[in-house]
Each structure stands twice: as structure tokens, then as C-alpha cells.
Amino acid sequence: MAKKKSKSGSSPTKASQDPPVLQGVAVGANESDASGADPSTPTKGNSDYEDEVAEEEMELLQVDLGDMIKMKQVLDEGVSASLLDHVPENYQWDNVKLLLMFVSCAFAMTAQFAPIPFPESRPVLGVCGTLYFVLSGILQFITTFIDKDMILLTNPLPKPTSVKDESNSNPPKKSGSNKADTNTNSSTTINPLLYEYGLRVRSNFPRFSEFYTMILEFRIPKDDPLHSSIEEKSVKAVWSVGKFFDKEGYFDEVGLSNEVTKLFKRLEAQDYNGKESDKASKKKTE
């Protein structure tokens, strides 16, 4: 896996001929000081250097396009990083799996380094070996049948203080409190389920397929009446991996982050998949 640095809006030949950016800025600053002009004011002489300073270097991640597992790993990590800018992560389930792994490794090390000679250490070896394989089997069961295609769990959003204050006390509103009203209205436009339930993020990238699927759904308990409507209150997007990888395998992390943000905004606006299917069915009937 390789990385390359790219500059937006500059060709390789021009970058090799122009002086380094930091040196250019220093020269421009010295010239402005010598002439007595304010260095903060833009001039024609240092416009080229300002353009070069504005250019940002970006490290692009390169992936082997034939390695489907690595491509899915890169996409899953990009999805998780983008969502964590909007919602907090839940570590409870990950901590349980880490604890199981730690205990199984402790049994394995006990069987390997126990200070008991071999004939007398057979019971210890049998118990530690059995427990190691039992715990490893539990971890494999969790990964296969419980996690399945899940890549991230999140906590509910913290409730805004304005909503809490309004629920506790309702002070009389003044005619000049338009700004406060707009703030409370903006908080109520967010999907209220985001304050009650966390999210389960799922992804799927079948073998020999070019399409990557991402699903955002609520973590609603089974004893909750809304549990039966989890699929209806979810959002789903299917993208071609060619949208985020070029022919050389360089990954467009910014493009993926923008698409994930759009999908999360759909969930905030309660634009579920069920609504889209209802609209499509109505159009067909009409």
C-alpha cells in the first residue's frame, strides 16, 4: 500500500521550476518590508506565492484494486471516521470482545509458560487449551452471527439544553425573542429518534462486485414497540467503488466523506428508504 502527495491546481513541471513555497513567502515578505508597503495587503508581485501557499498537500492512499478485502477495509474505515464527526461511538460491545480475547490469550500464555514440568502439567495444559478454544469459538460466533455486516455502533446524540429547559419550565415569550425561537426550531428539525437510540452502521461489498452498500439503522431494543420498524426507519446507499478509487487504486477519502454526510443528513431529515419506496409505488400506480 503506497501513498502519494498531490497538489491541487499545479502541474509537476511548474512545481519543479518555481521556488519552494516557504522561500517564496519569505522573499515576498522581505520585498514588501523593503518597499515600505504593508505585507498583509495583496500585491501583483506576490500573487503567485499566495496561490502556492493556498495549495494544500494531500496524501492519497493507494490500494490494490484486486484485493477486495483491503478495499472494503479502507471504505469501512472511511465511513466510520466520517460518521464519528456527527455521532459519538459506542465502545461497549468492542470492550466485551477485547475482554474475551484478553482472557483467551491469558489461558494460552499460562499453558505455554506455566512453571510446571511436563508430566505434571497435563491437567493445566488440558484446561487452558480447552478454555482457549472455547473462548475463540465464542468470538468467532459473535463475529459471524451477531456482528454480521456491522462495522460501527454509536450512542444517542446528547439532548440539546434548550429542549431540556423548555420541558422543565415554560417562561413567557417576549416579542423580541425571535433569535431564541429559531434556535429551538433548528433543534427540533433533527430526527428525534437520534436522541433516543444509537445507530448501527452496516456495510456490504460482495466478492467480484463493484458496488458498495451502506446502511444506517437505529439500535432499537427488541422489547420496544418500534423494533418492528427498524428497516422502515433506515437509510441505504449503494455506490460504485469506481466513485472513490481511480484506475491506479488511489482512494478519494473526501468524496466518500461527502457521500456519508449526505446519507446521515437524510436520516436527520427522516427521509427513510420506506418513504422512497412509497413514492415510487405511488408514481407507478398513477
N, C-alpha and C positions, 0 to 999 in steps of 0.2 A: 504494500500500500504506500503510495507516494503522495507528496504534496507539491504544489507549485504556487508561486506567487504571481498574481495578476494585478495590473494597474488599469483602472477604468479610464478609457479615453486616451490612451497613449500607445504608440506603436513601438516595437522593440528598437528600431533604428533611431527614432527620435530620442528614446531614453538613453541610448549609448552615446549620442552626441552631446546632449545637454549636460551641464554640470550637475552634481548631486544637489538634492533639494535643500539640505541644510546649509550647504555652502552658498547656494543661490540666495537663500533668505538672508544670510549674513552679509553678502555683498550688497543686496538691495538696501539693507538697513544702514550700512556704512555710507552708501551714496546719499541716502536721504539725510543722514546726520550731517554730512559734509556740505550739502547744499542748503542746510538750514530749514528744510521742509519737515513737516510732521510725518514721522514714519507710519502713523496709523492711517493716513489718508492714502487711498489707492492712486497710483500714477501709471502712465503708459509704460514707463521704463521697467517697473517691477510686476507688470500684469502676468507675464509668463511664469514668473516664480510663484505668484499667488495661485495660478492654476495648478502648478505642480504640487504645491503644498496641499491644495484641496483634494488631490487624488489620494485615495485610500488603498493601501495594500491589503490584499485578501488572500488567505491561504485556502486553496481548494483541495479537497480530499479526493484522491483517486482510488477507485475500486475496480477490481477485475470484474468485467461485466458477465463473465461466465460463472462467477461464484454467487449463486443465488442466496446462500445463507448469509454471506457478508453483506450483500446489498440490502437484505431485509434488516439485518442488524443496524446498518447505518441509517436506514429510513426510520426504524423504530426509535433509535436514539434521538434523531432529529424531531420526531413527533413529540416525544416525551419532553425534550428541552423546550419546545415551543409552548406546550400546554402548561408547563410549570411557571410560565410567565403570567398566567391568568388564574390558576388554582393551586392550592398547596397540596403537596404529595402526602400520601398515607403510607407509613412505613411498618404498620402493624403486621401485615402478612409477610413482608420480607424479613422482619425480625424473627418470626416463627421459623421460617425456613433456614435462616442463618443459625438459629439455636440448634435445630436438628442436625445441621451439617457439623457444627462445632462438637456436639456430643458424639456423633458417629466417628469423627476424627480422633476424639479423645479415647474412645474404645480401641481404635486401630493402633494408636501410639502405645497404649497400655499393653496390647498384645505383642507389640514389637519390642518394646524396651523394658518390660517388666523384669526386675532383678530376681528371677526365679529360674533355676536350672530346668532343662527341657523335660525330663520325665515328670517332674512335679508340677510343671506349668501347663499340663494338658487341660485341666479344667478351666484355667484362666483363658487360655487360647480359645477354647470352645465357646465360652460365654462371650468374650469380647468379639470374636469373629461372627457369632450369630447375631449379636446386637448391632454390629456394624452393618451387616447385610439387611437386617430388618429396617433400620433407620434409613438406609439408602433406598430401600424399596418404598418406604413411605414418601420420601422426597420425589421419587420418580412417579408415584401415584398422584401426588399433588400437581406436579408439572403436567402430567398427561390428561388427567380427568377433571381437575379443578381449575387450574390456570388456563389450560387450553390455549386460546389465541390472545390471552390478556397480556398487555405489556406495561400497564400502569394503573394504579389505584390512587384516587385523590380524596381529600377531605372536603366537606361542605365549605362554601365561602363563609367568612365571618359576616354576621348580620351588621348592616350599617348602623351607626349610632343614632342617626336621625330617626330611623324606624323604631328603635327601642325607646327613644324619648317620647315619640308620638303615642306609642302604645301605653306608656306609663301615665302621661299627663297630656291633656289637650289644652294648651294655653290659647287665649283669644287671639285671633289673627288680626294683624293691622293691615291697613290699606297699602303700606309701603313695603310689605314683606314679600315682594314678588321673587326676589332672588332666592329666598329660602324655599319658596314653593317649587321653583324649578329644580332645586337640588333634591327634594324629596320625590318629585315626579321622575327624575332620572334614575333614582334608586329603585323605584317600583317598576320600571320598564324591564329590568333584568328578570329572567325566569325565576320565580320564587322557589322552584324545586332545587336550584343551585344552593340555596341557603339551608335546605333540609337534608339533602342527600349528597354523597360524594359521587364521583364518576368512575366508571370502568372503561378503560380505553382498550379496544381490541383491534388487531390488525391481521391481515391475511395476504400472503404472497405465494400463490401456488407454484409448484415447480413447472418449469417450461412455460410460464405465463409472463406477460409484460404488464399486467395490471395489479396494482397495489391497492388494497381495500382497507379503509379505516372507519371504525365505528365508535361513536361516543354514546354511552348509555348510563343511566343512573343506577347507583347501587342501592336498590330498594329491598329491604328485608322481605322474606317470604310471608311473614305474618302481617305485612302491610297491605291494605286494600289496593294500593297502586301497583303491587308486584305484577299483576297480570298484564299491565300496560307498559312494561319495560320496553318492548320492541316498538310500540307505537310512539313512545316518548324518547326516541333516539334519533341521531343524525348519522348519515353514512355518506361516504365519498369514495369514488373509485378513480384512481389516477393511473395513467401510463407512466412507467418508470422512465421513459424517454423524456418526460417533462422535467425530470430532476437530474438526469445523467446525460452527458453528451456521448459522442461516439468513442471518445478516449477514456470514458469512465469517470470524469470529474463531476463531483456532486455539487448541486446548486442548493445549498442549505437555506439561503434566504428565500428562494422560491417556495421550498417546502414549508418554511415557517409562515409565509403569507397564506398559503392554502389552508394550513391547520388553523390559523387565526380566523379565516373566513368560516370554516366549519364550526368553530366554537361560537362565533357570533350568531350563527344560525340557531345553535342550542340556546343561547341567551335570549334570542327573539322568539323562541318556541316555534321555530319553523321546522317541525319534525318531518320525518320521512312519511309518516302516515298522512300528513296534510298534502304532501306532494302526490301521493298515490290517489287520494280523494280528488284532487284537482284533475289529474289525468283521466280518472274514470268518468268525471263529470263531462269533460270535453268529448270523450268517446261517445257517451250517451247523447250528447247534444248533436 
